Amino acid sequence: MNIGTVSVKSGLPAKTIRYYEDIGLIRPDRRDNGYRDYSMEDVHRLRFLQRSRSLGFSVEECRQLLSLYSDRDRESAEVKALASTKLSEIERKIVELQGLRDMLRHLVANCHGDNRPECPIIDGLSGKAPVH
């Protein structure tokens, strides 16, 4: 299969597919004329990468997951450990984002938003006023 066909089947842009090849996540065969020749296994790996990336896994974590995906003797405990670590990171980020939201909500609620120059948002961001 050529890259255009693989792009459609995997749902990834050709540029992303080439990037994944450049960093060694996929290794399509080469035809005699030098063109890439992708297999259905490459499509499956690309879909796997797409879903993994959409769940927030880094490229290096995807490399580990792909290695486990290809290893039929893997232990599911290894996969679960990677996923559990990612879940903890996501939960930590959610808490951080909720804190940021609450802080910004407080600043917005305390700003009059009128034609006066006084602005609690600017004061809060500059450190002149406490941010709650």
Buried (B, 14 or more C-beta within 10 A) or exposed (E): BEBEEBBEBBEBEBEBBEBBBEEEBBEBEEEEEEEBBBEEEBBEBBBBBBEBBEBEBEEEBBBBBBEBBEEEEEEEEBBEEBBEEBEEBEEEEEEEEEEEEEEBEBBEEBBEEEEEEEBBBEBBEEEEBEEE
